[in-house]
Amino acid sequence: MVHQHLKKFKKISATKEGVTRLGLSEWEEKAHAAAAAVFSRSRRVKNIRDQAGNTFLVNGDGPGPYVVMGSHLDTVPNGGWLDGALGVAAALTAMKKILQKQRKAPVAVAIWADEEGYRFGNGLWGSRAFAGKVSAEELLLEDRDGVLLAEVLAERGLQKKPRRSRETGELVTKFTYKPPIEIAVYAEAHIEQGRQLISAGKRIGLVTHVSGIRRWRLESMGELNHAGTTPMRERRDALVPIAGMVGRLPQLVRGVSSGVITCGAMGVDPGVANVIPSRAWAIVEHRAPTERDQDEIARRLKELVATTGPRAPGVGLDVLPITSVRPTALSEEITQRLEEICREADVESMRLVSMGGHDAMSVAQVAPAGLFFIPSLRGFSHRPDEDSRREDIKLAGDTLYRWALAELERVL
């Protein structure tokens, strides 16, 4: 069943190459609807959509607490078919099997909105909202076309439209959110997106910690002018300092254990070959296993911004925080239970730290949360040829099912 759900989700894509279901888009909504359709004939399972765009498929009428499984269905552009979708497909399969045995079991599937954060640069959107980690200021983030996150949420009927203050003329936003259910325990199945499991010959990776993630927006303001008639000495090119910094980013994580830094998005205005850019921006993300290492990388980045040249007179340069997710320890009790389930099933497992961000780290702020991986073939992810062995895909569903059954015995 896991594979069948995955094949259905794979067809819901804005592109033919890879899978494209951007967060907070009609494609993500279609995928959420397809997942909810699994229980369309059930009178007990409620389909709840919250104020952040998350979907909860809940077996029961009350607020809980529930044994919850889940993940996300949004992707990066031209991404893979398993990232996030595996966890949702495994959760749907596990819940279906549980309800065949225990019709009134307090179990639910959570499908988190916009985990990738591609459009606005703010990953783990839906799960952070659930955990109370979203501020009103975040709604003022803009996409590449200058559209505000607040406007997108209002268009989808999730939040009220932003308004302008009569006194200052500035946009004012308010984020209203109330968790629709209470989570007793949570577990998430995911592909590893790396090579540790393949290299070690293990089939399940039990995640003990998830590295921290911080994203920044580097922004430079210059002066628009003609690219041919403006002498070099008179230019105020906004792109020059940004380009200079990006090339030096790898130096910022030297000596930081397991630290990584990436600039995966850049842009210039007006974006015309024969016009000097008046504005340039870049999104920088860094990850590390400890908050101390994250602080050190952030310090180095700010120092780089302060000392970057060459910068023409009148060219401004700034670094603005977008999101910050602290390194997160997951539930040791859940990890031990998953470990025991693997041992009983004669499945080889290993403990590891995840350098990729996952919704489980947001849920861990409000409830015991666990996360486990299956191997990614060749370690590929966020690309069309992302894949895993069919037997490992099935194993994800089986493991999640056994875990949920064990947790239900404790809850009941």
N, C-alpha and C positions, 0 to 999 in steps of 0.2 A: 504493500500500500504506500509506503514512503516514496518509492520510485514513481508510482502513478501520480501522486500529488505533485511531485517535482516536474514531471513532464507537462502537467497542466499549467503550472506556474511559468515554465519556460516559454510557453506560447504567448504569454502576456508581456509583450515587449514593444517598445517604440521603434526598435531597429531589428534588422534581420541578422546582422553580425553581432554575436554575443547577446546579452540580455540588457536592455535599458529600461529600468523602472525607477525614475528619479523620485526621491522623497517628496511628499506633499504634491504629487502630480496625479492626473487622472489614471495613469498606469498603475501607480501604487494602489489607488482606490479600487481599481478593477481586480488586482491581485488579492486585496483584503476581502472583497466580495466573493471571489472564487473560493477562498479559504472558508468563509462563513457558510457557503453553500453546502459544505460537507455535512452540516448539521441542520439543513433547512427543513427536514421532515421531523425533527425532534421538537416536542412541545416543551421540554424542560430546558434545553440549551438556549440561553439568551444571547443575542448578538448586541453587544454594547459598544458604542463609539463614544470616546471621551472628547474633551475639549482640546486635546493636542493632536487628534487624528489617529490615536491608537484604537485597535479593535480587541475586544475581549469576548471570547466565546465561553460562557459561564454556565455550568450545570447547577442551576439553583436560582432561587429568588432573592435571597438575602445578600448582604455585603460580604459575607464570608466569616472566617478566613477560608481560603482555598489553597489546594495544592496546584501550583501553576507551572506550566511549561510554555516555552515560546522562543521567539527570535524576531527577525524583521524580514520584510519582503522587498524593500527598496534596494537598488543597486547603484553602482557607479555607471557612467556611460560605457556601453559595450562591455559590460562586466560578465561575470560567470553565472552559471545556473544554480550553483549550490550555496554561495555565500548568503547566509541568512535563511534562504528558502529551505535548506536542509533542516534547520531547527524547527521551523513552522511545520513542515511536512511530517517530521518525526513526532512532534507534539500532537498534531491532528490524529495520526495513526494510533499513538498511545492512548489518547483520550477516547477514541472510538472503541478500542479493545476493552478499556476499563469499564465503559458504560454498558457493554454487553454483559459484564459480570455483576457490576454494581450500579444499578440504574440511578441511585440517588447520591453517588459519590461526589463530595465537594471538590470538584476538579475543574480547571479552566485552562484555556489557551490564550496567551497574550501575544498579539502581533503588534510590535512596536513600530511607530512611524519614524521615517527619516533617520535611520541609524547612521547612514553614510555621511549625511550633512553636505552633500555635493553642492547644492544650489547656494546655500548661505554660509558654508564653511563651519557650521556648528553641529558636529556629530552627536549621536545618541539623543537626538531631540526628544522623541516620545518618551523614552524611559527616564530621561532626566526630568521631564515635566512630572511624571508620576512620582519621582523621588523628591519633588519640591526644589529642584536645582535649576530652574529657569527664572530669569528676572525680566521685568518689563523692558529694560534697556535692550535685551537681546532681540526684541521684536523690531528694533530699528535697523537691524542688519539688512544690507542690500544685496541683491543678486547682480549678475553681470549686466543686466539691463536696467539697473536702478530701481527695481521693484522691491518694496519692503516686505520682510517676513510677515509683519503685521497685516499688510494688505492681502497676502496670500491666505493667511488664516481666516481673515474676514470673508474673502471670496468663497471659501469652503464652508462657511457657516460655523466656524469653530470658535472665533473670538470676535469682539466688537471692532468696528473700524477705528483706526487711529484718528485723533482730532487735533486741531491746532489750538494752542493756548492763546486766549485773547490778549493776555498781558505781554507775552514774549514772542508769539508767532511760531514757537517751536512745536514740533509734533509731540503729542502726549499719548502714550500707550499704557494699557493695563492688561496684565495676563491673569485670567481667571481660571482656576483649576481646582477640582476636587477629585481625588482618586475614586473611581467607581466601585472598586472591590478592595478587600484586604488580602494580602498575600501571606499565607502561613509559611510556605517554603517555595523556592523557585529553582528550576534547573533548565539549562539551555544546552542543546547539542549544536555543534558547529564544525565546519571543516577547519583544519589547523591553519591553512594558508602559509605553511612553511615546510621545512624538511626534517624536523626533529624526529617525528614518529617513523617516517620512512627510513631514515638513517639508522634508527635504533631497532627497527624491526618490530615495533609495537603497533597495536591496533586501536588503542584508546589512550588519549592524553588527558590526564586529570589536572585541571588548571587550579593552582593554589593562589596565584596572584595575577593581576592584570596591570601592566605598566601605566604610568600616568601619561596624559596627552594634553598638550597646550598648543593652541593655535593663535597666531598673530597676523595682523594685516599691516604690511609695510606700505606706506603711502607717501608719494612725492608729488609736490605741486610746482609746476614751472610756468612757462609762457608759450602759448601756441604761436607759431610763425611759419613762414615759408621755408621749406627745406633747402631750396636752391639759392635763394637770394639773401639769406641771413648768414653773415660771417660767423665762423666758429667762436670767435672771442665774444660775440654778442648773444650767443644762445643761452637760453634757460631751459635746457632739455630735462624733463622730469624723469626720463627713463635711465639716464646715465648713473645716478647714485643707486637706484634699485638694482640695475644689472651688476654693478660692482659688488654689492652686498651678496647677491645670490651666489656668485662665484666663490665667495669666502665662507659660506655656511658650513661646509664639512669641517672646517677648522674648529668650529664651536663645540663639537662633541669629542674632540681628541682627549684621551685620558678619562673619559666618562664611560664606565662599564656598561656595555649594551646600549649606550645612548645612540639615538638616530635622529637625523634632522632632514627635512624635505621641503622643497618649494615645488608644489604640484600645480599651482595656478598663478598666472600673471596676466596683466592687461594694461593697455595704454589707451588714452583718449587724445585725439579722436580715432586713432587706429588707421591712419591713412599714410601711404608710403611717402608722399611728398609734403608731409606736415610734421613739424617738430612737436613731439608729445607735450601737452600741457599738464597731463596727469598720468601717473603710472602707479601700479599697485602690485603686490605679490602676497600670497598667503603662505606663511611659513608654519610648519608643524614640527614639534620635537617630542620625543618619547624617551622615557627612562624608567627603570624599575622603582626608583626611590624619589621622594619629594626633594631630598637634598640635591640629588643630581639634576632634577628639573629646575630647581632654583639657580643652580650654577649655570646651566645652559641659558636660562632666561637672562641672567646677569650679563653673560657674554654677548648675547644678542643685542641687548640695549646698549652695551658699550660699543658694539660694532656700528649701530645706528648713529651714535654720538660722534664717532670718529671717521665715518665714511667720507671719502672724497674720490675723484674731484667733484665738487659741488659748486655750480656757478652762483654768483650773488643773486639772491631773490628766489632760489629754489629751496622749498621747504621739504623736510623729511621727518616722518614720524612713524612710530610703531604703536599699534593699538591692539589690546587684547580682544580676542573673539570668544574663546572658551578655554576653560581649564578644568580637567578632570584628574583628580588625585590618583596616585597608584592605589590599587584596591586589593585587599585580602579577601578571598572568598571563604565561604563556610567550611571549616575543617571537618565538621560533622558530616556535611553532605559529601565532601570529598572522600571521607572514609567509607560512607555507604556505597558510593559509586565504585570504590576500590574493591569492596566486598562483593558487589554484584559481578564485577569483572572476574574476580577470583572464582566465584561459584560457577560462572559460565566458561571457565578455562580460557579466558581472553587475556592476553598479555597487555598490561597497561604501564604507564609511567607518569610521574608527576612532572609538571613543567610550569614555567611562567609565560604568560601570553604577552607578546609585544603589540598585538592587535587589540583595539578597543572593542568591547562587546557590551550589549545591553545589560548583561548580568552584573556588570560593575556598578551600574546605576541602581538596579534593584537591591544590590547588597547594602545600599545606604538605608533601606527601610525594612528589609527582611532577610533571613538566611538565604543565600543564593549560591548555586554551584554551576560549573561550566565544564564540559568535556568536549574533546576533539576527536575526529576521525582523520586518518591520513589524507593529505592532498597529494595527488600524483605529481611528481616533479616539483612539488612545493609551489605550484602556480596558483595565483588567485587575482581577482580584479581584472581578469582578461577572459576572452571567449573560450580558451582551451582549458579553463579551470575544470578539474574533474577528480573523482574518487572512485575506488573500486565498488562495484555493485554490492558485494558482500559486506563492505564497510558501511555503505549507506543503509542497508537493512539492519546492521548491528546498531546503528545510532537509534533507530526506532525501538529495537528490542531492549536496549539498555535504558532508554528513557522510560519505557513502559514498566520495566522491573523496578526502577527507582520510584516511580509514582505510586505503584502498588505498595511498596514498603512504607512510603511516607503516609499513605492513606491509613494504613494500619495504626500508625502513631497518632494521626490526627483524630481518627474515630475512636 
